[in-house]
Amino acid sequence: MSTDLGNRIALARIIWRVRTQSPLNQMWMGEIVARRLGRTKPFSKMTVSHWESGASEPDTAALAAIARLAGVDPGWLAFGAASSAPDPFQAMDVVTRGMVESEMSLDKLGGLSGFRSPELDAVDQSMERLRRGRRRLSNHKRRMKEIDAMPDGLAKIRAMERHLRGGQRKDERE
């Protein structure tokens, strides 16, 4: 399974979204492609997500339907640079290309497509560190309020010391 194919499918969805000026998401794409293929049951959002991430590949009929709807060459969609089909970026005017590139970056940041890059992975890691830091700060503030509400005395002092040690008792640290 190829993430390159997944990137091309995600790119085709973005091209389709820019050309039609519609908020085409993975769920709608699954419905439209299934309708074009005469299926009664639509492809699920998860199926389209797996196509875009490279976890699975659509059959040739689905690839052809995606290519037709997006206005890209089916050969390019299926094989990328290995085919003699023209790259869709070559045929785009500058404005459309800029719109597609900005949609790609929005999809990357929103995690809505199979596009993976070291930059995106770094952003994901930074966001996760930020979420962990916010949780720690929230827990710290909550615990400090609890300690402040305690009556003054030895128990309050011990609770504060334990909180500053990260919740460990003195005998647990050794």
MDTraj code that builds the backbone (N, CA, C; nanometers):
import mdtraj as md
import numpy as np

residues = "MET SER THR ASP LEU GLY ASN ARG ILE ALA LEU ALA ARG ILE ILE TRP ARG VAL ARG THR GLN SER PRO LEU ASN GLN MET TRP MET GLY GLU ILE VAL ALA ARG ARG LEU GLY ARG THR LYS PRO PHE SER LYS MET THR VAL SER HIS TRP GLU SER GLY ALA SER GLU PRO ASP THR ALA ALA LEU ALA ALA ILE ALA ARG LEU ALA GLY VAL ASP PRO GLY TRP LEU ALA PHE GLY ALA ALA SER SER ALA PRO ASP PRO PHE GLN ALA MET ASP VAL VAL THR ARG GLY MET VAL GLU SER GLU MET SER LEU ASP LYS LEU GLY GLY LEU SER GLY PHE ARG SER PRO GLU LEU ASP ALA VAL ASP GLN SER MET GLU ARG LEU ARG ARG GLY ARG ARG ARG LEU SER ASN HIS LYS ARG ARG MET LYS GLU ILE ASP ALA MET PRO ASP GLY LEU ALA LYS ILE ARG ALA MET GLU ARG HIS LEU ARG GLY GLY GLN ARG LYS ASP GLU ARG GLU".split()
xyz = np.array([
    [0.0834, -0.1181, 0.0000],
    [0.0000, 0.0000, 0.0000],
    [0.0876, 0.1241, 0.0000],
    [0.0461, 0.2210, -0.0753],
    [0.1322, 0.3356, -0.0979],
    [0.0739, 0.4625, -0.0378],
    [0.1559, 0.5331, 0.0398],
    [0.1114, 0.6623, 0.0885],
    [0.1147, 0.7642, -0.0249],
    [0.1954, 0.7372, -0.1296],
    [0.1952, 0.8272, -0.2452],
    [0.0581, 0.8255, -0.3115],
    [0.0008, 0.7066, -0.3282],
    [-0.1344, 0.6963, -0.3833],
    [-0.2321, 0.7689, -0.2921],
    [-0.2179, 0.7497, -0.1616],
    [-0.3045, 0.8192, -0.0664],
    [-0.2932, 0.9695, -0.0784],
    [-0.1714, 1.0192, -0.0934],
    [-0.1525, 1.1633, -0.1118],
    [-0.2188, 1.2116, -0.2402],
    [-0.2094, 1.1315, -0.3471],
    [-0.2734, 1.1709, -0.4733],
    [-0.4259, 1.1707, -0.4602],
    [-0.4809, 1.0734, -0.3867],
    [-0.6261, 1.0704, -0.3667],
    [-0.6691, 1.1920, -0.2846],
    [-0.5947, 1.2229, -0.1786],
    [-0.6257, 1.3408, -0.0971],
    [-0.6131, 1.4675, -0.1811],
    [-0.5112, 1.4735, -0.2643],
    [-0.4930, 1.5888, -0.3513],
    [-0.6084, 1.5995, -0.4503],
    [-0.6535, 1.4870, -0.5037],
    [-0.7670, 1.4884, -0.5964],
    [-0.8913, 1.5426, -0.5261],
    [-0.9117, 1.5030, -0.4003],
    [-1.0268, 1.5546, -0.3258],
    [-1.0150, 1.7052, -0.3075],
    [-0.8945, 1.7530, -0.2806],
    [-0.8746, 1.8969, -0.2614],
    [-0.8954, 1.9715, -0.3929],
    [-0.8431, 1.9167, -0.5028],
    [-0.8641, 1.9791, -0.6342],
    [-1.0132, 1.9860, -0.6636],
    [-1.0826, 1.8778, -0.6384],
    [-1.2266, 1.8700, -0.6576],
    [-1.2968, 1.9768, -0.5732],
    [-1.2534, 1.9905, -0.4473],
    [-1.3134, 2.0881, -0.3564],
    [-1.2905, 2.2301, -0.4068],
    [-1.1702, 2.2589, -0.4562],
    [-1.1401, 2.3934, -0.5057],
    [-1.2182, 2.4218, -0.6342],
    [-1.2218, 2.3249, -0.7243],
    [-1.2916, 2.3473, -0.8520],
    [-1.4417, 2.3650, -0.8341],
    [-1.5022, 2.2928, -0.7411],
    [-1.6467, 2.3020, -0.7213],
    [-1.6848, 2.4053, -0.6164],
    [-1.5855, 2.4594, -0.5462],
    [-1.6086, 2.5555, -0.4385],
    [-1.7065, 2.5004, -0.3352],
    [-1.6913, 2.3719, -0.3056],
    [-1.7775, 2.3075, -0.2064],
    [-1.6907, 2.2540, -0.0926],
    [-1.7487, 2.2435, 0.0267],
    [-1.6714, 2.1919, 0.1403],
    [-1.6682, 2.0394, 0.1382],
    [-1.6093, 1.9843, 0.0334],
    [-1.6072, 1.8388, 0.0169],
    [-1.5188, 1.7755, 0.1231],
    [-1.5798, 1.6942, 0.2091],
    [-1.5013, 1.6227, 0.3094],
    [-1.4978, 1.4745, 0.2722],
    [-1.4349, 1.3948, 0.3541],
    [-1.4180, 1.2531, 0.3231],
    [-1.5515, 1.1802, 0.3182],
    [-1.6446, 1.2161, 0.4053],
    [-1.7745, 1.1495, 0.4071],
    [-1.8498, 1.1760, 0.2767],
    [-1.8547, 1.3011, 0.2346],
    [-1.9251, 1.3342, 0.1109],
    [-1.8575, 1.2711, -0.0094],
    [-1.7254, 1.2682, -0.0071],
    [-1.6533, 1.2054, -0.1178],
    [-1.6935, 1.0590, -0.1299],
    [-1.7017, 0.9885, -0.0164],
    [-1.7427, 0.8486, -0.0172],
    [-1.8825, 0.8302, -0.0748],
    [-1.9726, 0.9215, -0.0411],
    [-2.1095, 0.9136, -0.0926],
    [-2.1145, 0.9397, -0.2430],
    [-2.0450, 1.0423, -0.2876],
    [-2.0495, 1.0800, -0.4296],
    [-1.9842, 0.9727, -0.5162],
    [-1.8699, 0.9213, -0.4746],
    [-1.8015, 0.8176, -0.5524],
    [-1.8892, 0.6924, -0.5594],
    [-1.9494, 0.6549, -0.4470],
    [-2.0364, 0.5366, -0.4460],
    [-2.1559, 0.5568, -0.5392],
    [-2.2135, 0.6746, -0.5366],
    [-2.3280, 0.7044, -0.6250],
    [-2.2861, 0.6932, -0.7721],
    [-2.1671, 0.7455, -0.8049],
    [-2.1170, 0.7368, -0.9422],
    [-2.0958, 0.5927, -0.9863],
    [-2.0615, 0.5065, -0.8900],
    [-2.0373, 0.3657, -0.9213],
    [-2.1656, 0.2834, -0.9151],
    [-2.2781, 0.3462, -0.8814],
    [-2.4049, 0.2754, -0.8750],
    [-2.4206, 0.1900, -0.7498],
    [-2.3417, 0.2183, -0.6475],
    [-2.3533, 0.1432, -0.5215],
    [-2.4677, 0.2000, -0.4385],
    [-2.5393, 0.1117, -0.3717],
    [-2.6476, 0.1583, -0.2845],
    [-2.5930, 0.2069, -0.1509],
    [-2.4844, 0.1484, -0.1064],
    [-2.4238, 0.1872, 0.0208],
    [-2.3000, 0.2726, -0.0069],
    [-2.2915, 0.3914, 0.0552],
    [-2.1752, 0.4775, 0.0296],
    [-2.0490, 0.4244, 0.0958],
    [-1.9349, 0.4675, 0.0437],
    [-1.8075, 0.4390, 0.1104],
    [-1.8060, 0.5223, 0.2380],
    [-1.7607, 0.4635, 0.3466],
    [-1.7598, 0.5371, 0.4738],
    [-1.6463, 0.6389, 0.4766],
    [-1.6590, 0.7320, 0.5695],
    [-1.5534, 0.8304, 0.5897],
    [-1.4227, 0.7597, 0.6242],
    [-1.4332, 0.6526, 0.7042],
    [-1.3148, 0.5759, 0.7447],
    [-1.2490, 0.5120, 0.6222],
    [-1.3283, 0.4613, 0.5284],
    [-1.2734, 0.4004, 0.4075],
    [-1.1956, 0.5038, 0.3270],
    [-1.2557, 0.6216, 0.3083],
    [-1.1885, 0.7277, 0.2332],
    [-1.0622, 0.7717, 0.3079],
    [-1.0702, 0.7795, 0.4398],
    [-0.9528, 0.8147, 0.5191],
    [-0.8424, 0.7107, 0.5014],
    [-0.8795, 0.5830, 0.4974],
    [-0.7796, 0.4777, 0.4751],
    [-0.7186, 0.4882, 0.3352],
    [-0.7997, 0.5242, 0.2365],
    [-0.7436, 0.5454, 0.1026],
    [-0.6393, 0.6560, 0.1074],
    [-0.6748, 0.7680, 0.1740],
    [-0.5868, 0.8843, 0.1760],
    [-0.4616, 0.8631, 0.2605],
    [-0.4698, 0.7784, 0.3604],
    [-0.3527, 0.7541, 0.4445],
    [-0.2638, 0.6438, 0.3880],
    [-0.3135, 0.5699, 0.2882],
    [-0.2368, 0.4609, 0.2307],
    [-0.2574, 0.3293, 0.3023],
    [-0.3514, 0.3240, 0.3980],
    [-0.3786, 0.2003, 0.4716],
    [-0.4495, 0.0976, 0.3834],
    [-0.5244, 0.1460, 0.2844],
    [-0.5885, 0.0568, 0.1872],
    [-0.5973, 0.1303, 0.0543],
    [-0.6294, 0.0551, -0.0495],
    [-0.6384, 0.1155, -0.1827],
    [-0.7769, 0.0912, -0.2407],
    [-0.8326, 0.1913, -0.3074],
    [-0.9614, 0.1692, -0.3726],
    [-0.9427, 0.0824, -0.4970],
    [-1.0510, 0.0201, -0.5416],
    [-1.0403, -0.0579, -0.6647],
    [-1.0302, 0.0375, -0.7830],
    [-1.0040, -0.0161, -0.8997],
    [-0.9797, 0.0682, -1.0181],
    [-1.1031, 0.1488, -1.0565],
    [-1.2228, 0.0930, -1.0367],
    [-1.3446, 0.1673, -1.0701],
    [-1.3585, 0.2906, -0.9805],
    [-1.3293, 0.2744, -0.8523],
    [-1.3368, 0.3880, -0.7605],
    [-1.2299, 0.4914, -0.7942],
    [-1.1092, 0.4462, -0.8284],
    [-1.0038, 0.5395, -0.8692],
    [-1.0457, 0.6186, -0.9926],
    [-1.1051, 0.5490, -1.0887],
    [-1.1502, 0.6164, -1.2107],
    [-1.2590, 0.7184, -1.1788],
    [-1.3515, 0.6837, -1.0883],
    [-1.4581, 0.7768, -1.0510],
    [-1.4000, 0.8999, -0.9812],
    [-1.3046, 0.8790, -0.8926],
    [-1.2407, 0.9916, -0.8239],
    [-1.1699, 1.0808, -0.9250],
    [-1.0975, 1.0201, -1.0168],
    [-1.0250, 1.0973, -1.1184],
    [-1.1208, 1.1781, -1.2045],
    [-1.2310, 1.1145, -1.2473],
    [-1.3295, 1.1830, -1.3315],
    [-1.3891, 1.3019, -1.2571],
    [-1.4285, 1.2817, -1.1328],
    [-1.4907, 1.3889, -1.0561],
    [-1.3936, 1.5032, -1.0268],
    [-1.2692, 1.4699, -1.0001],
    [-1.1695, 1.5727, -0.9683],
    [-1.1135, 1.6398, -1.0928],
    [-1.1383, 1.5793, -1.2089],
    [-1.0854, 1.6360, -1.3324],
    [-0.9373, 1.6117, -1.3505],
    [-0.8870, 1.5012, -1.2930],
    [-0.7465, 1.4663, -1.3100],
    [-0.7378, 1.3398, -1.3938],
    [-0.6222, 1.3158, -1.4509],
    [-0.6020, 1.1975, -1.5334],
    [-0.6017, 1.0721, -1.4457],
    [-0.6789, 0.9690, -1.4817],
    [-0.6803, 0.8463, -1.4012],
    [-0.5426, 0.7800, -1.3914],
    [-0.4627, 0.7913, -1.4954],
    [-0.3273, 0.7359, -1.4929],
    [-0.2406, 0.8051, -1.3897],
    [-0.2511, 0.9383, -1.3824],
    [-0.1757, 1.0118, -1.2821],
    [-0.2220, 0.9724, -1.1425],
    [-0.3546, 0.9621, -1.1238],
    [-0.4067, 0.9282, -0.9921],
    [-0.3589, 0.7901, -0.9479],
    [-0.3596, 0.6954, -1.0401],
    [-0.3219, 0.5581, -1.0052],
    [-0.1711, 0.5406, -0.9893],
    [-0.0924, 0.6070, -1.0756],
    [0.0520, 0.5779, -1.0782],
    [0.1426, 0.6976, -1.0556],
    [0.0891, 0.8171, -1.0488],
    [0.1701, 0.9361, -1.0234],
    [0.2712, 0.9621, -1.1325],
    [0.3936, 0.9948, -1.0942],
    [0.4995, 1.0292, -1.1888],
    [0.5417, 0.9100, -1.2738],
    [0.5094, 0.7868, -1.2310],
    [0.5463, 0.6679, -1.3080],
    [0.4643, 0.6558, -1.4361],
    [0.3529, 0.7283, -1.4436],
    [0.2718, 0.7232, -1.5656],
    [0.3127, 0.8370, -1.6584],
    [0.2678, 0.8296, -1.7812],
    [0.2962, 0.9378, -1.8757],
    [0.1882, 1.0453, -1.8684],
    [0.0955, 1.0293, -1.7751],
    [-0.0138, 1.1262, -1.7599],
    [0.0401, 1.2581, -1.7056],
    [-0.0203, 1.3675, -1.7468],
    [0.0269, 1.4982, -1.6995],
    [-0.0057, 1.5201, -1.5522],
    [0.0828, 1.5871, -1.4840],
    [0.0612, 1.6260, -1.3455],
    [-0.0482, 1.7333, -1.3451],
    [-0.1503, 1.7214, -1.2598],
    [-0.2586, 1.8203, -1.2616],
    [-0.2113, 1.9614, -1.2285],
    [-0.1017, 1.9750, -1.1559],
    [-0.0509, 2.1085, -1.1250],
    [-0.0020, 2.1801, -1.2508],
    [0.0461, 2.1039, -1.3507],
    [0.0954, 2.1649, -1.4737],
    [-0.0164, 2.2349, -1.5508],
    [-0.1377, 2.1793, -1.5433],
    [-0.2498, 2.2346, -1.6189],
    [-0.3229, 2.3461, -1.5443],
    [-0.2917, 2.3657, -1.4174],
    [-0.3633, 2.4660, -1.3375],
    [-0.3075, 2.6049, -1.3589],
    [-0.3984, 2.7019, -1.3520],
    [-0.3514, 2.8397, -1.3542],
    [-0.2961, 2.8734, -1.2158],
    [-0.2278, 2.9837, -1.2052],
    [-0.1577, 3.0210, -1.0827],
    [-0.2548, 3.0371, -0.9655],
    [-0.3707, 3.0962, -0.9896],
    [-0.4673, 3.1206, -0.8825],
    [-0.5201, 2.9878, -0.8279],
    [-0.5589, 2.8969, -0.9183],
    [-0.6114, 2.7672, -0.8754],
    [-0.5047, 2.6896, -0.8010],
    [-0.3813, 2.6919, -0.8523],
    [-0.2724, 2.6213, -0.7857],
    [-0.2521, 2.6755, -0.6442],
    [-0.2560, 2.8078, -0.6282],
    [-0.2424, 2.8686, -0.4960],
    [-0.3549, 2.8276, -0.4026],
    [-0.4769, 2.8205, -0.4564],
    [-0.5907, 2.7783, -0.3743],
    [-0.5752, 2.6327, -0.3299],
    [-0.5310, 2.5474, -0.4228],
    [-0.5113, 2.4064, -0.3892],
    [-0.4024, 2.3919, -0.2832],
    [-0.2925, 2.4655, -0.2995],
    [-0.1840, 2.4568, -0.2016],
    [-0.2276, 2.5067, -0.0639],
    [-0.3086, 2.6131, -0.0591],
    [-0.3550, 2.6601, 0.0714],
    [-0.4523, 2.5605, 0.1331],
    [-0.5372, 2.4977, 0.0507],
    [-0.6277, 2.3937, 0.1021],
    [-0.5480, 2.2739, 0.1537],
    [-0.4385, 2.2401, 0.0850],
    [-0.3547, 2.1294, 0.1313],
    [-0.2977, 2.1599, 0.2683],
    [-0.2508, 2.2825, 0.2885],
    [-0.1927, 2.3160, 0.4184],
    [-0.2993, 2.3176, 0.5265],
    [-0.4210, 2.3620, 0.4937],
    [-0.5291, 2.3580, 0.5919],
    [-0.5641, 2.2142, 0.6268],
    [-0.5688, 2.1272, 0.5258],
    [-0.5962, 1.9857, 0.5506],
    [-0.4888, 1.9249, 0.6386],
    [-0.3636, 1.9606, 0.6138],
    [-0.2540, 1.9068, 0.6949],
    [-0.2702, 1.9472, 0.8399],
    [-0.2953, 2.0759, 0.8630],
    [-0.3076, 2.1238, 1.0002],
    [-0.4290, 2.0646, 1.0695],
    [-0.5377, 2.0453, 0.9921],
    [-0.6579, 1.9885, 1.0503],
    [-0.6546, 1.8380, 1.0613],
    [-0.5517, 1.7762, 1.0033],
    [-0.5427, 1.6309, 1.0090],
    [-0.6494, 1.5624, 0.9268],
    [-0.6945, 1.6270, 0.8213],
    [-0.8066, 1.5739, 0.7454],
    [-0.7665, 1.4911, 0.6258],
    [-0.6387, 1.4746, 0.6005],
    [-0.6003, 1.3985, 0.4826],
    [-0.4826, 1.3087, 0.5141],
    [-0.4421, 1.2346, 0.4152],
    [-0.3310, 1.1436, 0.4338],
    [-0.1952, 1.2093, 0.4168],
    [-0.1896, 1.3397, 0.3915],
    [-0.0615, 1.4063, 0.3728],
    [0.0211, 1.3940, 0.4999],
    [0.1385, 1.3409, 0.4896],
    [0.2283, 1.3297, 0.6038],
    [0.3619, 1.3899, 0.5645],
    [0.4175, 1.4643, 0.6531],
    [0.5485, 1.5229, 0.6282],
    [0.6187, 1.5394, 0.7624],
    [0.7499, 1.5549, 0.7598],
    [0.8201, 1.5784, 0.8863],
    [0.7711, 1.7052, 0.9561],
    [0.7360, 1.8072, 0.8774],
    [0.6868, 1.9311, 0.9364],
    [0.5553, 1.9074, 1.0092],
    [0.4648, 1.8307, 0.9449],
    [0.3366, 1.8017, 1.0069],
    [0.3550, 1.7175, 1.1322],
    [0.4444, 1.6201, 1.1275],
    [0.4712, 1.5385, 1.2455],
    [0.5243, 1.6249, 1.3595],
    [0.6100, 1.7221, 1.3271],
    [0.6631, 1.8118, 1.4301],
    [0.5512, 1.8973, 1.4893],
    [0.4594, 1.9443, 1.4049],
    [0.3451, 2.0220, 1.4543],
    [0.2595, 1.9351, 1.5458],
    [0.2333, 1.8092, 1.5046],
    [0.1553, 1.7171, 1.5876],
    [0.2210, 1.6964, 1.7233],
    [0.3528, 1.6769, 1.7246],
    [0.4236, 1.6570, 1.8505],
    [0.4178, 1.7812, 1.9386],
    [0.4316, 1.8979, 1.8767],
    [0.4241, 2.0227, 1.9525],
    [0.2849, 2.0410, 2.0122],
    [0.1823, 2.0103, 1.9337],
    [0.0457, 2.0227, 1.9829],
    [0.0211, 1.9271, 2.0994],
    [0.0732, 1.8056, 2.0901],
    [0.0558, 1.7088, 2.1979],
    [0.1286, 1.7563, 2.3248],
    [0.2497, 1.8113, 2.3095],
    [0.3218, 1.8655, 2.4255],
    [0.2430, 1.9804, 2.4880],
    [0.1847, 2.0642, 2.4032],
    [0.1048, 2.1761, 2.4524],
    [-0.0180, 2.1255, 2.5287],
    [-0.0871, 2.0234, 2.4755],
    [-0.2026, 1.9662, 2.5445],
    [-0.1634, 1.9071, 2.6795],
    [-0.0503, 1.8349, 2.6830],
    [-0.0041, 1.7775, 2.8094],
    [0.0283, 1.8877, 2.9101],
    [0.0938, 1.9934, 2.8635],
    [0.1277, 2.1056, 2.9512],
    [0.0026, 2.1727, 3.0064],
    [-0.0973, 2.1896, 2.9220],
    [-0.2225, 2.2508, 2.9684],
    [-0.2924, 2.1629, 3.0710],
    [-0.2902, 2.0296, 3.0482],
    [-0.3503, 1.9382, 3.1467],
    [-0.2778, 1.9471, 3.2799],
    [-0.1434, 1.9487, 3.2739],
    [-0.0655, 1.9589, 3.3981],
    [-0.0961, 2.0894, 3.4716],
    [-0.1036, 2.1991, 3.3966],
    [-0.1330, 2.3280, 3.4579],
    [-0.2729, 2.3277, 3.5192],
    [-0.3684, 2.2719, 3.4492],
    [-0.5047, 2.2642, 3.5008],
    [-0.5098, 2.1807, 3.6283],
    [-0.4400, 2.0666, 3.6277],
    [-0.4354, 1.9815, 3.7476],
    [-0.3660, 2.0535, 3.8635],
    [-0.2603, 2.1262, 3.8317],
    [-0.1875, 2.2017, 3.9345],
    [-0.2802, 2.3063, 3.9969],
    [-0.3508, 2.3814, 3.9144],
    [-0.4409, 2.4850, 3.9654],
    [-0.5517, 2.4240, 4.0510],
    [-0.6075, 2.3123, 4.0039],
    [-0.7127, 2.2454, 4.0798],
    [-0.6602, 2.2017, 4.2167],
    [-0.5424, 2.1398, 4.2182],
    [-0.4857, 2.0910, 4.3445],
    [-0.4508, 2.2070, 4.4374],
    [-0.4013, 2.3172, 4.3823],
    [-0.3691, 2.4330, 4.4647],
    [-0.4951, 2.4911, 4.5291],
    [-0.6065, 2.4917, 4.4562],
    [-0.7324, 2.5386, 4.5145],
    [-0.7744, 2.4478, 4.6291],
    [-0.7583, 2.3163, 4.6080],
    [-0.7926, 2.2206, 4.7142],
    [-0.7064, 2.2453, 4.8378],
    [-0.5769, 2.2663, 4.8178],
    [-0.4860, 2.2887, 4.9304],
    [-0.5175, 2.4210, 4.9994],
    [-0.5475, 2.5258, 4.9202],
    [-0.5816, 2.6559, 4.9795],
    [-0.7079, 2.6471, 5.0642],
    [-0.7995, 2.5593, 5.0267],
    [-0.9247, 2.5446, 5.1016],
    [-0.9057, 2.4678, 5.2316],
    [-0.7927, 2.4008, 5.2481],
    [-0.7665, 2.3248, 5.3710],
    [-0.7403, 2.4214, 5.4861],
    [-0.7774, 2.3808, 5.6076],
    [-0.7462, 2.4670, 5.7224],
    [-0.5944, 2.4705, 5.7448],
    [-0.5478, 2.5840, 5.7940],
    [-0.4043, 2.5971, 5.8199],
    [-0.3602, 2.4926, 5.9213],
    [-0.2390, 2.4444, 5.9006],
    [-0.1868, 2.3468, 5.9945],
    [-0.0911, 2.2521, 5.9260],
    [-0.0518, 2.1495, 5.9991],
    [0.0461, 2.0539, 5.9509],
    [-0.0026, 1.9772, 5.8278],
    [-0.1304, 1.9419, 5.8242],
    [-0.1839, 1.8678, 5.7097],
    [-0.1726, 1.9493, 5.5814],
    [-0.1976, 2.0789, 5.5905],
    [-0.1877, 2.1666, 5.4735],
    [-0.0431, 2.1760, 5.4256],
    [0.0491, 2.1873, 5.5204],
    [0.1913, 2.1954, 5.4851],
    [0.2361, 2.0664, 5.4171],
    [0.1959, 1.9520, 5.4728],
    [0.2332, 1.8236, 5.4125],
    [0.1708, 1.8057, 5.2748],
    [0.0460, 1.8483, 5.2584],
    [-0.0198, 1.8384, 5.1272],
    [0.0542, 1.9232, 5.0238],
    [0.0967, 2.0431, 5.0657],
    [0.1715, 2.1310, 4.9747],
    [0.3055, 2.0684, 4.9380],
    [0.3765, 2.0162, 5.0369],
    [0.5055, 1.9518, 5.0080],
    [0.4874, 1.8330, 4.9139],
    [0.3846, 1.7520, 4.9379],
    [0.3597, 1.6350, 4.8528],
    [0.3260, 1.6795, 4.7103],
    [0.2468, 1.7862, 4.7006],
    [0.2119, 1.8379, 4.5669],
    [0.3369, 1.8851, 4.4929],
    [0.4253, 1.9526, 4.5622],
    [0.5475, 2.0020, 4.4987],
    [0.6427, 1.8892, 4.4608],
    [0.6326, 1.7748, 4.5283],
    [0.7139, 1.6581, 4.4934],
    [0.6496, 1.5788, 4.3805],
    [0.5387, 1.6225, 4.3274],
    [0.4722, 1.5503, 4.2197],
    [0.3772, 1.4446, 4.2716],
    [0.3267, 1.4600, 4.3913],
    [0.2294, 1.3676, 4.4460],
    [0.2899, 1.2496, 4.5190],
    [0.4211, 1.2402, 4.5243],
    [0.4845, 1.1272, 4.5907],
    [0.5025, 1.1564, 4.7400],
    [0.4891, 1.0515, 4.8193],
    [0.5175, 1.0630, 4.9629],
    [0.6685, 1.0540, 4.9792],
    [0.7197, 1.0965, 5.0949],
    [0.8632, 1.0956, 5.1201],
    [0.9235, 0.9562, 5.1032],
    [0.8553, 0.8532, 5.1559],
    [0.9119, 0.7182, 5.1493],
    [0.9060, 0.6580, 5.0084],
    [0.8210, 0.7128, 4.9168],
    [0.8141, 0.6633, 4.7787],
    [0.9323, 0.7121, 4.6954],
    [0.9892, 0.8258, 4.7313],
    [1.0991, 0.8818, 4.6537],
    [1.2265, 0.8021, 4.6682],
    [1.2439, 0.7318, 4.7777],
    [1.3710, 0.6626, 4.8039],
    [1.3730, 0.5258, 4.7477],
])
top = md.Topology()
chain = top.add_chain()
for i, resn in enumerate(residues, 1):
    res = top.add_residue(resn, chain, resSeq=i)
    for name in ("N", "CA", "C"):
        top.add_atom(name, md.element.get_by_symbol(name[0]), res)
traj = md.Trajectory(xyz[None], top)
